[in-house]
Amino acid sequence: MLVRRLVAAAVLAGSIAACHAPPAPPPPAAAPPVTTLPLSGRAAIGDLLADSLVLGTARTGGYFVDHAWSVRQSPFSLYETAWQSRWRPTIPAGVQRDRLAPWLAEAAAGTPGSSTLQRIGQISLATGTARRLGLPVDGARVAAALAALRQGDRYAPDPGTTANWGSTAAAVSAMTDARLPVPGPIVTSARAELDRLPDRLPPDTIVGTAIPLLEIVTTAGSSPDSAPRVAGAALDGLNRLAPGQVDAAWLGARHQLDGVRAALGQARAPIGAAYCAALVDRDGHVTLPGETTADTQAGFYAHELGCRAAVAPDRPYTRAGWISGAVSDPHESLAATNAALRLAAALGDEKKAASAVRPSVSTRWLPLLAQPGRNGGGVDAARLLAVARSTGALSPSVRDRAAAALTTLPEGSLPQLLSAGSLDSGIRVRAARAALAGSARPGAADTIETATLLALAGSYLGDRALTGRGAEVAARLQRPHQVYAAGPCAAECEFSPLASALGNWISRTAEPPRAAWERQNLCQGYRCGGSGSDGTTLQEVYVALICDRPGCGSEIPWIL
């Protein structure tokens, strides 16, 4: 179908196809500096928890997500946040503008990893969203990010890719939103190219060239005499397609062209009822070609163009913005929520967090136990027991179903032993004996897991000698500055906060370990992530906080 070519050609700043296109791999380069929120006190941890809580309803319940203060692993969706906020005259109750500011500023500066969009789309969408919400961006950083994408009189969508007019329109939009000057040669070239366009335009030229050029000259306030003619030709070309031929990419082009026409002083041109009927489903949503879920941007375009039946899709959000679909995975959210409740308890604020997530025990996580092969090997069940207990939702049915799922854990494994702590003494003793039998393999290497297993088994069985064996294994893994290795390695082995916390718990060290780690620059405040992590998962923060106590307190093994 002819209009399908629009998807491939749509590289405009706000076009749906451009926003969803996968980014090209950038060439090797030094990572730019990023700005992270300091995690330096208990009040900051409380703010992190509040930013991490997805706001549910009394029926569905909320849940927590990881990495809310991460730059390169952010759970927030720039795309959803930008378009959901545009749908409404005011942002919804619960979302706080100032909490969006840090990660939006990083996205506007082009920081890799802060969005899944193409780099130019990320910068443009972030600067525009920040401007609409009245939030600051660093103009110098935005300018530097755009300069890295410039190729002569045009801009590229990603580092190492070919420049085009669609990406150039996105760059000009970002400059305007960040209050940066638009380079004269860009506008001069766009005006000249616009003058050369004919009166009849094919769809590819409309989407890939005509509309971006019109956006550049109108945004820069330098429209040539040819602009109204080209705008009319573009409208005629798009309107030649019948309602049965159009899709969401056509909708994006029509919306952008409507904005251009308004800038030129021309009347807006809403789409007819037949087009709305072809694009908007009975739920009021618009989907992208090949997709099955509603698209927020496409729905916004439809509504703005006159399809009043179009409504914004319901998407999850925290007070710091809308989150991406991937981080709402129930397995991931269960792990994050388990850590969050422990963090909240350590801060003395467990009641509020527990109340927010209690309904999710039955609506969101209990169904996981009925999915064969998808319950995390029984770990989900162990986490569910912990969350249900913390929230007061440990009903007999939840307990029985979780206990049955725990049987899928490997016999004698550390997860099984930890999970047994939630159950009766008979189960704990059987798990301890199975763990003890499994740890007696000849020639087994020393690991912090083995040390923890022996210490726990000794505790369950009341066997001090067994607990002492765990301490001996931990002692062989000890390194300077209250650091413990996860397993056999050289003296300079990678720092593992969790392994070190477990080692200190087993050894009952007298000094709070995090103070020693911070002196060695292994932690920055409560960020103590190992290799490949910035220390902002809620489990990592919990480990750092609990290690303000001698021996990392008494609860550390049960973090799961």
TORFI-570172 format. One record per residue (C-alpha): residue number from 1; residue in three letters; x, y, z. Coordinates in nm, 2 decimals, padded with zeros to 4 digits. Layout:
<atoms>
ATOM gumi vexke     c1     c2     c3
ATOM  NUM   ala      X      Y      Z
...
</atoms>
This chain:
<atoms>
ATOM gumi vexke     c1     c2     c3
ATOM    1   met  00.00  00.00  00.00
ATOM    2   leu  00.13  00.34 -00.10
ATOM    3   val  00.09  00.50  00.25
ATOM    4   arg  00.32  00.23  00.40
ATOM    5   arg  00.60  00.41  00.24
ATOM    6   leu  00.53  00.70  00.47
ATOM    7   val  00.65  00.50  00.76
ATOM    8   ala  01.00  00.45  00.61
ATOM    9   ala  01.02  00.81  00.50
ATOM   10   ala  00.89  00.97  00.82
ATOM   11   val  01.20  01.12  00.99
ATOM   12   leu  01.04  01.44  01.11
ATOM   13   ala  01.11  01.56  01.46
ATOM   14   gly  00.77  01.46  01.60
ATOM   15   ser  00.69  01.19  01.35
ATOM   16   ile  00.57  00.86  01.49
ATOM   17   ala  00.81  00.65  01.28
ATOM   18   ala  01.11  00.85  01.38
ATOM   19   cys  01.02  00.83  01.75
ATOM   20   his  00.99  00.45  01.73
ATOM   21   ala  01.29  00.38  01.50
ATOM   22   pro  01.57  00.19  01.68
ATOM   23   pro  01.88  00.40  01.73
ATOM   24   ala  02.18  00.32  01.52
ATOM   25   pro  02.49  00.20  01.72
ATOM   26   pro  02.71  00.50  01.78
ATOM   27   pro  03.08  00.49  01.70
ATOM   28   pro  03.31  00.43  02.00
ATOM   29   ala  03.36  00.75  02.19
ATOM   30   ala  03.42  00.87  02.54
ATOM   31   ala  03.10  00.89  02.74
ATOM   32   pro  02.99  01.25  02.81
ATOM   33   pro  02.97  01.36  03.17
ATOM   34   val  02.63  01.31  03.33
ATOM   35   thr  02.46  01.48  03.63
ATOM   36   thr  02.33  01.24  03.89
ATOM   37   leu  02.13  01.32  04.21
ATOM   38   pro  02.34  01.28  04.52
ATOM   39   leu  02.22  00.99  04.73
ATOM   40   ser  02.39  01.11  05.05
ATOM   41   gly  02.14  01.08  05.33
ATOM   42   arg  01.83  00.91  05.46
ATOM   43   ala  01.61  01.20  05.33
ATOM   44   ala  01.75  01.14  04.98
ATOM   45   ile  01.66  00.77  05.01
ATOM   46   gly  01.31  00.87  05.10
ATOM   47   asp  01.29  01.08  04.79
ATOM   48   leu  01.42  00.80  04.58
ATOM   49   leu  01.15  00.57  04.71
ATOM   50   ala  00.88  00.82  04.64
ATOM   51   asp  01.01  00.87  04.29
ATOM   52   ser  01.02  00.49  04.24
ATOM   53   leu  00.66  00.42  04.35
ATOM   54   val  00.42  00.37  04.06
ATOM   55   leu  00.09  00.52  04.16
ATOM   56   gly -00.19  00.26  04.14
ATOM   57   thr -00.55  00.27  04.25
ATOM   58   ala -00.73  00.13  04.55
ATOM   59   arg -00.83 -00.17  04.33
ATOM   60   thr -00.51 -00.24  04.14
ATOM   61   gly -00.24 -00.12  04.38
ATOM   62   gly  00.09  00.03  04.32
ATOM   63   tyr  00.44 -00.11  04.29
ATOM   64   phe  00.81  00.00  04.28
ATOM   65   val  01.06  00.02  04.00
ATOM   66   asp  01.44  00.03  04.00
ATOM   67   his  01.68  00.29  03.88
ATOM   68   ala  01.46  00.60  03.93
ATOM   69   trp  01.78  00.81  03.99
ATOM   70   ser  01.98  00.64  03.72
ATOM   71   val  02.08  00.83  03.41
ATOM   72   arg  02.17  00.55  03.17
ATOM   73   gln  01.92  00.29  03.31
ATOM   74   ser  01.63  00.52  03.37
ATOM   75   pro  01.29  00.36  03.40
ATOM   76   phe  01.12  00.67  03.27
ATOM   77   ser  00.98  00.69  02.92
ATOM   78   leu  01.06  01.02  02.75
ATOM   79   tyr  00.81  00.93  02.48
ATOM   80   glu  00.52  00.86  02.72
ATOM   81   thr  00.60  01.15  02.95
ATOM   82   ala  00.62  01.40  02.66
ATOM   83   trp  00.29  01.29  02.49
ATOM   84   gln  00.09  01.21  02.81
ATOM   85   ser  00.17  01.56  02.94
ATOM   86   arg  00.06  01.72  02.61
ATOM   87   trp -00.27  01.54  02.63
ATOM   88   arg -00.37  01.73  02.94
ATOM   89   pro -00.41  02.10  03.03
ATOM   90   thr -00.25  02.01  03.36
ATOM   91   ile -00.04  01.71  03.46
ATOM   92   pro -00.23  01.45  03.67
ATOM   93   ala -00.24  01.46  04.05
ATOM   94   gly  00.07  01.28  04.18
ATOM   95   val  00.31  01.39  03.91
ATOM   96   gln  00.54  01.66  04.03
ATOM   97   arg  00.72  01.88  03.78
ATOM   98   asp  01.04  01.93  03.98
ATOM   99   arg  01.09  01.55  04.00
ATOM  100   leu  01.09  01.53  03.62
ATOM  101   ala  01.36  01.80  03.59
ATOM  102   pro  01.68  01.59  03.65
ATOM  103   trp  01.62  01.31  03.40
ATOM  104   leu  01.46  01.54  03.14
ATOM  105   ala  01.77  01.76  03.15
ATOM  106   glu  02.00  01.46  03.08
ATOM  107   ala  01.78  01.35  02.79
ATOM  108   ala  01.79  01.70  02.65
ATOM  109   ala  02.17  01.69  02.67
ATOM  110   gly  02.17  01.38  02.45
ATOM  111   thr  02.30  01.15  02.72
ATOM  112   pro  02.32  00.80  02.57
ATOM  113   gly  02.10  00.55  02.75
ATOM  114   ser  01.85  00.80  02.89
ATOM  115   ser  01.61  00.72  02.61
ATOM  116   thr  01.55  00.45  02.35
ATOM  117   leu  01.47  00.71  02.08
ATOM  118   gln  01.71  00.82  01.81
ATOM  119   arg  01.94  01.08  01.95
ATOM  120   ile  01.80  01.37  01.76
ATOM  121   gly  01.44  01.27  01.86
ATOM  122   gln  01.55  01.24  02.22
ATOM  123   ile  01.70  01.59  02.23
ATOM  124   ser  01.41  01.75  02.05
ATOM  125   leu  01.14  01.58  02.25
ATOM  126   ala  01.31  01.64  02.58
ATOM  127   thr  01.38  02.01  02.52
ATOM  128   gly  01.02  02.06  02.40
ATOM  129   thr  00.87  01.88  02.70
ATOM  130   ala  01.10  02.08  02.94
ATOM  131   arg  00.99  02.41  02.78
ATOM  132   arg  00.62  02.32  02.80
ATOM  133   leu  00.65  02.22  03.17
ATOM  134   gly  00.86  02.52  03.26
ATOM  135   leu  01.17  02.32  03.35
ATOM  136   pro  01.53  02.42  03.29
ATOM  137   val  01.78  02.26  03.05
ATOM  138   asp  02.15  02.33  03.01
ATOM  139   gly  02.17  02.52  02.68
ATOM  140   ala  02.55  02.46  02.64
ATOM  141   arg  02.50  02.09  02.68
ATOM  142   val  02.21  02.08  02.43
ATOM  143   ala  02.42  02.28  02.18
ATOM  144   ala  02.72  02.04  02.22
ATOM  145   ala  02.49  01.74  02.17
ATOM  146   leu  02.34  01.89  01.85
ATOM  147   ala  02.68  01.99  01.72
ATOM  148   ala  02.79  01.63  01.74
ATOM  149   leu  02.51  01.54  01.50
ATOM  150   arg  02.57  01.82  01.25
ATOM  151   gln  02.69  01.74  00.89
ATOM  152   gly  02.73  02.06  00.69
ATOM  153   asp  02.38  02.21  00.65
ATOM  154   arg  02.19  01.92  00.80
ATOM  155   tyr  02.18  01.70  01.11
ATOM  156   ala  02.19  01.32  01.15
ATOM  157   pro  01.94  01.12  01.36
ATOM  158   asp  02.22  00.94  01.54
ATOM  159   pro  02.60  00.95  01.55
ATOM  160   gly  02.75  00.78  01.25
ATOM  161   thr  02.43  00.80  01.04
ATOM  162   thr  02.34  01.01  00.74
ATOM  163   ala  02.20  01.36  00.79
ATOM  164   asn  01.85  01.44  00.65
ATOM  165   trp  01.60  01.72  00.66
ATOM  166   gly  01.37  01.55  00.91
ATOM  167   ser  01.65  01.53  01.17
ATOM  168   thr  01.74  01.89  01.08
ATOM  169   ala  01.39  02.00  01.16
ATOM  170   ala  01.41  01.83  01.49
ATOM  171   ala  01.74  02.00  01.56
ATOM  172   val  01.60  02.35  01.48
ATOM  173   ser  01.30  02.27  01.71
ATOM  174   ala  01.54  02.18  01.99
ATOM  175   met  01.74  02.49  01.94
ATOM  176   thr  01.43  02.71  01.96
ATOM  177   asp  01.30  02.53  02.28
ATOM  178   ala  01.65  02.56  02.44
ATOM  179   arg  01.67  02.93  02.33
ATOM  180   leu  01.97  02.87  02.11
ATOM  181   pro  02.04  03.05  01.78
ATOM  182   val  01.97  02.86  01.46
ATOM  183   pro  02.28  02.86  01.23
ATOM  184   gly  02.22  03.08  00.93
ATOM  185   pro  02.34  02.83  00.67
ATOM  186   ile  02.08  02.58  00.79
ATOM  187   val  01.80  02.82  00.72
ATOM  188   thr  01.95  02.94  00.39
ATOM  189   ser  01.98  02.58  00.26
ATOM  190   ala  01.62  02.50  00.37
ATOM  191   arg  01.48  02.80  00.19
ATOM  192   ala  01.66  02.72 -00.13
ATOM  193   glu  01.55  02.36 -00.12
ATOM  194   leu  01.19  02.46 -00.05
ATOM  195   asp  01.19  02.69 -00.36
ATOM  196   arg  01.29  02.40 -00.58
ATOM  197   leu  01.00  02.17 -00.48
ATOM  198   pro  00.73  02.12 -00.75
ATOM  199   asp  00.36  02.18 -00.72
ATOM  200   arg  00.27  01.81 -00.71
ATOM  201   leu  00.45  01.60 -00.44
ATOM  202   pro  00.46  01.22 -00.38
ATOM  203   pro  00.41  01.09 -00.03
ATOM  204   asp  00.78  01.02  00.04
ATOM  205   thr  00.88  01.38 -00.06
ATOM  206   ile  00.60  01.53  00.15
ATOM  207   val  00.71  01.34  00.46
ATOM  208   gly  01.08  01.33  00.42
ATOM  209   thr  01.15  01.67  00.26
ATOM  210   ala  00.86  01.92  00.23
ATOM  211   ile  00.72  01.91  00.58
ATOM  212   pro  01.06  01.92  00.75
ATOM  213   leu  01.17  02.21  00.53
ATOM  214   leu  00.85  02.40  00.61
ATOM  215   glu  00.90  02.33  00.98
ATOM  216   ile  01.26  02.47  00.96
ATOM  217   val  01.17  02.79  00.79
ATOM  218   thr  00.86  02.86  01.00
ATOM  219   thr  01.03  02.78  01.33
ATOM  220   ala  01.32  03.00  01.24
ATOM  221   gly  01.08  03.28  01.13
ATOM  222   ser  01.22  03.30  00.78
ATOM  223   ser  00.96  03.16  00.54
ATOM  224   pro  01.02  03.22  00.17
ATOM  225   asp  00.74  03.31 -00.07
ATOM  226   ser  00.73  02.94 -00.18
ATOM  227   ala  00.62  02.82  00.16
ATOM  228   pro  00.24  02.86  00.12
ATOM  229   arg  00.26  02.70 -00.22
ATOM  230   val  00.45  02.39 -00.09
ATOM  231   ala  00.22  02.37  00.22
ATOM  232   gly -00.08  02.35 -00.01
ATOM  233   ala  00.08  02.09 -00.24
ATOM  234   ala  00.16  01.88  00.07
ATOM  235   leu -00.19  01.90  00.20
ATOM  236   asp -00.33  01.81 -00.15
ATOM  237   gly -00.09  01.51 -00.17
ATOM  238   leu -00.19  01.37  00.17
ATOM  239   asn -00.56  01.43  00.11
ATOM  240   arg -00.54  01.23 -00.21
ATOM  241   leu -00.52  00.91  00.01
ATOM  242   ala -00.86  00.77  00.10
ATOM  243   pro -00.96  00.69  00.46
ATOM  244   gly -00.90  00.32  00.39
ATOM  245   gln -00.54  00.39  00.28
ATOM  246   val -00.41  00.59  00.58
ATOM  247   asp -00.24  00.49  00.90
ATOM  248   ala -00.08  00.65  01.20
ATOM  249   ala  00.23  00.78  01.00
ATOM  250   trp -00.01  00.97  00.77
ATOM  251   leu -00.18  01.10  01.08
ATOM  252   gly  00.16  01.23  01.21
ATOM  253   ala  00.23  01.40  00.88
ATOM  254   arg -00.11  01.57  00.88
ATOM  255   his -00.07  01.70  01.23
ATOM  256   gln  00.27  01.85  01.16
ATOM  257   leu  00.15  02.00  00.84
ATOM  258   asp -00.14  02.16  01.03
ATOM  259   gly  00.11  02.32  01.26
ATOM  260   val  00.30  02.46  00.97
ATOM  261   arg -00.02  02.60  00.81
ATOM  262   ala -00.10  02.78  01.13
ATOM  263   ala  00.24  02.93  01.14
ATOM  264   leu  00.19  03.05  00.78
ATOM  265   gly -00.14  03.21  00.87
ATOM  266   gln -00.34  02.95  00.69
ATOM  267   ala -00.65  02.79  00.83
ATOM  268   arg -00.61  02.46  01.01
ATOM  269   ala -00.75  02.16  00.82
ATOM  270   pro -00.91  01.90  01.05
ATOM  271   ile -00.95  01.55  00.91
ATOM  272   gly -01.30  01.42  00.83
ATOM  273   ala -01.51  01.18  01.02
ATOM  274   ala -01.43  00.90  00.77
ATOM  275   tyr -01.06  00.93  00.85
ATOM  276   cys -01.13  00.93  01.22
ATOM  277   ala -01.34  00.62  01.19
ATOM  278   ala -01.06  00.44  01.00
ATOM  279   leu -00.79  00.54  01.26
ATOM  280   val -00.96  00.54  01.60
ATOM  281   asp -01.08  00.21  01.74
ATOM  282   arg -01.39  00.17  01.96
ATOM  283   asp -01.18  00.22  02.28
ATOM  284   gly -01.07  00.56  02.15
ATOM  285   his -00.72  00.46  02.07
ATOM  286   val -00.49  00.46  01.77
ATOM  287   thr -00.23  00.19  01.70
ATOM  288   leu  00.09  00.20  01.49
ATOM  289   pro  00.12 -00.03  01.19
ATOM  290   gly  00.20 -00.38  01.30
ATOM  291   glu  00.14 -00.30  01.67
ATOM  292   thr -00.15 -00.41  01.90
ATOM  293   thr -00.13 -00.16  02.18
ATOM  294   ala -00.25  00.20  02.17
ATOM  295   asp  00.00  00.47  02.08
ATOM  296   thr -00.01  00.79  02.29
ATOM  297   gln  00.14  01.02  02.03
ATOM  298   ala -00.08  00.90  01.75
ATOM  299   gly -00.39  00.93  01.97
ATOM  300   phe -00.29  01.29  02.05
ATOM  301   tyr -00.26  01.37  01.69
ATOM  302   ala -00.60  01.23  01.61
ATOM  303   his -00.76  01.42  01.89
ATOM  304   glu -00.59  01.75  01.78
ATOM  305   leu -00.71  01.70  01.42
ATOM  306   gly -01.07  01.67  01.52
ATOM  307   cys -01.12  01.30  01.62
ATOM  308   arg -01.30  01.38  01.95
ATOM  309   ala -01.35  01.01  02.03
ATOM  310   ala -00.97  00.97  02.07
ATOM  311   val -00.86  00.94  02.44
ATOM  312   ala -00.52  00.92  02.60
ATOM  313   pro -00.42  00.56  02.68
ATOM  314   asp -00.38  00.48  03.05
ATOM  315   arg -00.01  00.44  03.13
ATOM  316   pro  00.17  00.39  03.46
ATOM  317   tyr  00.36  00.67  03.62
ATOM  318   thr  00.54  00.78  03.94
ATOM  319   arg  00.56  01.13  04.07
ATOM  320   ala  00.87  01.17  03.85
ATOM  321   gly  00.71  01.08  03.52
ATOM  322   trp  00.56  00.80  03.31
ATOM  323   ile  00.76  00.48  03.30
ATOM  324   ser  00.84  00.25  03.01
ATOM  325   gly  00.65 -00.07  02.95
ATOM  326   ala  00.95 -00.29  03.01
ATOM  327   val  01.00 -00.19  03.38
ATOM  328   ser  00.64 -00.27  03.47
ATOM  329   asp  00.71 -00.64  03.42
ATOM  330   pro  00.56 -00.81  03.73
ATOM  331   his  00.87 -01.02  03.80
ATOM  332   glu  01.09 -00.71  03.80
ATOM  333   ser  00.85 -00.50  04.00
ATOM  334   leu  00.81 -00.78  04.26
ATOM  335   ala  01.19 -00.78  04.32
ATOM  336   ala  01.20 -00.40  04.34
ATOM  337   thr  00.90 -00.38  04.57
ATOM  338   asn  01.05 -00.64  04.81
ATOM  339   ala  01.36 -00.42  04.84
ATOM  340   ala  01.16 -00.10  04.86
ATOM  341   leu  00.95 -00.23  05.16
ATOM  342   arg  01.27 -00.33  05.34
ATOM  343   leu  01.42  00.02  05.27
ATOM  344   ala  01.10  00.18  05.39
ATOM  345   ala  01.11 -00.03  05.71
ATOM  346   ala  01.47  00.08  05.77
ATOM  347   leu  01.36  00.44  05.73
ATOM  348   gly  01.07  00.39  05.97
ATOM  349   asp  00.81  00.46  05.70
ATOM  350   glu  00.70  00.10  05.60
ATOM  351   lys  00.33  00.16  05.67
ATOM  352   lys  00.28  00.41  05.39
ATOM  353   ala  00.46  00.20  05.13
ATOM  354   ala  00.28 -00.12  05.24
ATOM  355   ser -00.05  00.05  05.21
ATOM  356   ala  00.03  00.16  04.85
ATOM  357   val  00.13 -00.18  04.72
ATOM  358   arg -00.10 -00.42  04.93
ATOM  359   pro -00.36 -00.47  04.65
ATOM  360   ser -00.09 -00.57  04.41
ATOM  361   val -00.01 -00.89  04.60
ATOM  362   ser -00.33 -01.05  04.47
ATOM  363   thr -00.39 -00.85  04.14
ATOM  364   arg -00.03 -00.83  04.01
ATOM  365   trp  00.20 -01.09  04.17
ATOM  366   leu -00.01 -01.39  04.29
ATOM  367   pro -00.09 -01.48  03.92
ATOM  368   leu  00.28 -01.53  03.86
ATOM  369   leu  00.28 -01.85  04.06
ATOM  370   ala  00.04 -02.01  03.82
ATOM  371   gln  00.27 -01.96  03.52
ATOM  372   pro  00.47 -02.28  03.47
ATOM  373   gly  00.84 -02.21  03.42
ATOM  374   arg  00.78 -01.83  03.48
ATOM  375   asn  00.80 -01.81  03.86
ATOM  376   gly  01.17 -01.74  03.87
ATOM  377   gly  01.26 -02.09  03.99
ATOM  378   gly  01.06 -02.03  04.31
ATOM  379   val  01.23 -01.69  04.39
ATOM  380   asp  00.91 -01.51  04.29
ATOM  381   ala  00.73 -01.71  04.55
ATOM  382   ala  00.98 -01.63  04.82
ATOM  383   arg  00.96 -01.26  04.74
ATOM  384   leu  00.58 -01.27  04.73
ATOM  385   leu  00.58 -01.42  05.08
ATOM  386   ala  00.81 -01.14  05.20
ATOM  387   val  00.60 -00.87  05.04
ATOM  388   ala  00.27 -01.02  05.16
ATOM  389   arg  00.40 -01.04  05.52
ATOM  390   ser  00.52 -00.68  05.51
ATOM  391   thr  00.19 -00.55  05.37
ATOM  392   gly -00.04 -00.75  05.59
ATOM  393   ala -00.17 -00.94  05.29
ATOM  394   leu -00.04 -01.29  05.39
ATOM  395   ser -00.37 -01.47  05.37
ATOM  396   pro -00.39 -01.85  05.40
ATOM  397   ser -00.44 -01.89  05.02
ATOM  398   val -00.14 -01.67  04.94
ATOM  399   arg  00.07 -01.86  05.19
ATOM  400   asp -00.03 -02.20  05.06
ATOM  401   arg  00.02 -02.11  04.69
ATOM  402   ala  00.36 -01.96  04.76
ATOM  403   ala  00.47 -02.25  04.97
ATOM  404   ala  00.37 -02.49  04.69
ATOM  405   ala  00.57 -02.28  04.44
ATOM  406   leu  00.87 -02.29  04.66
ATOM  407   thr  00.91 -02.66  04.59
ATOM  408   thr  01.04 -02.56  04.25
ATOM  409   leu  01.35 -02.42  04.41
ATOM  410   pro  01.66 -02.65  04.39
ATOM  411   glu  01.68 -02.87  04.69
ATOM  412   gly  01.94 -02.74  04.94
ATOM  413   ser  01.99 -02.41  04.76
ATOM  414   leu  02.04 -02.08  04.93
ATOM  415   pro  01.71 -01.94  04.80
ATOM  416   gln  01.53 -02.24  04.94
ATOM  417   leu  01.70 -02.19  05.27
ATOM  418   leu  01.62 -01.82  05.28
ATOM  419   ser  01.26 -01.88  05.19
ATOM  420   ala  01.22 -02.14  05.46
ATOM  421   gly  01.26 -01.86  05.71
ATOM  422   ser  00.91 -01.75  05.62
ATOM  423   leu  00.76 -02.09  05.71
ATOM  424   asp  00.73 -02.32  06.01
ATOM  425   ser  01.02 -02.46  06.20
ATOM  426   gly  00.99 -02.81  06.05
ATOM  427   ile  01.03 -02.68  05.70
ATOM  428   arg  01.33 -02.47  05.82
ATOM  429   val  01.50 -02.77  05.97
ATOM  430   arg  01.45 -02.99  05.66
ATOM  431   ala  01.58 -02.71  05.43
ATOM  432   ala  01.88 -02.66  05.66
ATOM  433   arg  01.97 -03.03  05.64
ATOM  434   ala  01.93 -03.04  05.27
ATOM  435   ala  02.15 -02.73  05.24
ATOM  436   leu  02.41 -02.89  05.46
ATOM  437   ala  02.42 -03.20  05.25
ATOM  438   gly  02.46 -03.00  04.94
ATOM  439   ser  02.75 -02.80  05.08
ATOM  440   ala  02.95 -03.10  05.17
ATOM  441   arg  03.07 -03.17  04.81
ATOM  442   pro  03.45 -03.25  04.82
ATOM  443   gly  03.67 -02.99  04.66
ATOM  444   ala  03.40 -02.72  04.64
ATOM  445   ala  03.54 -02.37  04.62
ATOM  446   asp  03.49 -02.11  04.89
ATOM  447   thr  03.21 -01.87  04.80
ATOM  448   ile  03.01 -01.62  05.00
ATOM  449   glu  02.70 -01.81  04.91
ATOM  450   thr  02.84 -02.12  05.08
ATOM  451   ala  02.94 -01.92  05.38
ATOM  452   thr  02.59 -01.77  05.41
ATOM  453   leu  02.43 -02.11  05.36
ATOM  454   leu  02.63 -02.26  05.64
ATOM  455   ala  02.56 -01.97  05.87
ATOM  456   leu  02.19 -01.99  05.81
ATOM  457   ala  02.17 -02.36  05.84
ATOM  458   gly  02.36 -02.34  06.17
ATOM  459   ser  02.11 -02.08  06.29
ATOM  460   tyr  01.81 -02.29  06.19
ATOM  461   leu  01.95 -02.61  06.35
ATOM  462   gly  02.09 -02.43  06.66
ATOM  463   asp  02.44 -02.56  06.57
ATOM  464   arg  02.71 -02.31  06.66
ATOM  465   ala  02.98 -02.52  06.51
ATOM  466   leu  02.81 -02.51  06.17
ATOM  467   thr  02.77 -02.13  06.20
ATOM  468   gly  03.14 -02.12  06.28
ATOM  469   arg  03.22 -02.31  05.96
ATOM  470   gly  03.04 -02.04  05.77
ATOM  471   ala  03.25 -01.77  05.94
ATOM  472   glu  03.57 -01.96  05.85
ATOM  473   val  03.47 -01.97  05.48
ATOM  474   ala  03.39 -01.60  05.49
ATOM  475   ala  03.72 -01.52  05.66
ATOM  476   arg  03.90 -01.68  05.36
ATOM  477   leu  03.71 -01.44  05.13
ATOM  478   gln  03.79 -01.13  05.33
ATOM  479   arg  03.98 -00.84  05.18
ATOM  480   pro  04.10 -00.51  05.33
ATOM  481   his  03.85 -00.24  05.43
ATOM  482   gln  03.57 -00.48  05.53
ATOM  483   val  03.53 -00.60  05.17
ATOM  484   tyr  03.45 -00.97  05.10
ATOM  485   ala  03.48 -01.14  04.76
ATOM  486   ala  03.19 -01.33  04.61
ATOM  487   gly  03.42 -01.62  04.53
ATOM  488   pro  03.78 -01.71  04.46
ATOM  489   cys  03.97 -01.42  04.30
ATOM  490   ala  04.28 -01.21  04.31
ATOM  491   ala  04.33 -00.96  04.59
ATOM  492   glu  04.21 -00.68  04.36
ATOM  493   cys  03.88 -00.86  04.26
ATOM  494   glu  03.57 -00.66  04.18
ATOM  495   phe  03.38 -00.50  04.46
ATOM  496   ser  03.05 -00.66  04.53
ATOM  497   pro  02.84 -00.47  04.78
ATOM  498   leu  02.60 -00.76  04.84
ATOM  499   ala  02.88 -01.02  04.89
ATOM  500   ser  03.06 -00.77  05.12
ATOM  501   ala  02.74 -00.72  05.32
ATOM  502   leu  02.69 -01.09  05.36
ATOM  503   gly  03.05 -01.14  05.47
ATOM  504   asn  03.02 -00.87  05.73
ATOM  505   trp  02.69 -01.02  05.85
ATOM  506   ile  02.84 -01.36  05.89
ATOM  507   ser  03.15 -01.22  06.06
ATOM  508   arg  02.96 -00.99  06.29
ATOM  509   thr  03.20 -00.70  06.23
ATOM  510   ala  03.19 -00.43  06.49
ATOM  511   glu  03.24 -00.12  06.26
ATOM  512   pro  02.96 -00.02  06.02
ATOM  513   pro  03.11 -00.14  05.68
ATOM  514   arg  02.98  00.14  05.46
ATOM  515   ala  03.19  00.40  05.63
ATOM  516   ala  03.50  00.19  05.54
ATOM  517   trp  03.38  00.15  05.18
ATOM  518   glu  03.31  00.52  05.14
ATOM  519   arg  03.67  00.60  05.27
ATOM  520   gln  03.80  00.38  04.98
ATOM  521   asn  03.57  00.55  04.72
ATOM  522   leu  03.38  00.23  04.68
ATOM  523   cys  03.06  00.42  04.76
ATOM  524   gln  02.94  00.77  04.69
ATOM  525   gly  02.69  00.83  04.97
ATOM  526   tyr  02.45  00.54  04.94
ATOM  527   arg  02.55  00.45  04.58
ATOM  528   cys  02.76  00.14  04.61
ATOM  529   gly  02.70 -00.04  04.28
ATOM  530   gly  02.95 -00.29  04.15
ATOM  531   ser  03.08 -00.31  03.79
ATOM  532   gly  02.82 -00.21  03.53
ATOM  533   ser  02.59 -00.06  03.79
ATOM  534   asp  02.54  00.29  03.91
ATOM  535   gly  02.41  00.17  04.25
ATOM  536   thr  02.05  00.28  04.21
ATOM  537   thr  01.86 -00.05  04.22
ATOM  538   leu  01.65 -00.05  04.54
ATOM  539   gln  01.83 -00.36  04.65
ATOM  540   glu  02.17 -00.19  04.62
ATOM  541   val  02.05  00.11  04.81
ATOM  542   tyr  01.91 -00.12  05.08
ATOM  543   val  02.24 -00.30  05.11
ATOM  544   ala  02.43  00.03  05.15
ATOM  545   leu  02.18  00.17  05.41
ATOM  546   ile  02.17 -00.15  05.62
ATOM  547   cys  02.55 -00.15  05.62
ATOM  548   asp  02.55  00.17  05.83
ATOM  549   arg  02.50 -00.08  06.11
ATOM  550   pro  02.77 -00.31  06.26
ATOM  551   gly  02.78 -00.63  06.07
ATOM  552   cys  02.51 -00.49  05.83
ATOM  553   gly  02.24 -00.56  06.09
ATOM  554   ser  02.04 -00.88  06.11
ATOM  555   glu  01.82 -00.87  05.80
ATOM  556   ile  02.06 -00.86  05.52
ATOM  557   pro  02.04 -01.23  05.40
ATOM  558   trp  01.67 -01.20  05.34
ATOM  559   ile  01.69 -00.93  05.07
ATOM  560   leu  01.67 -01.21  04.81
</atoms>
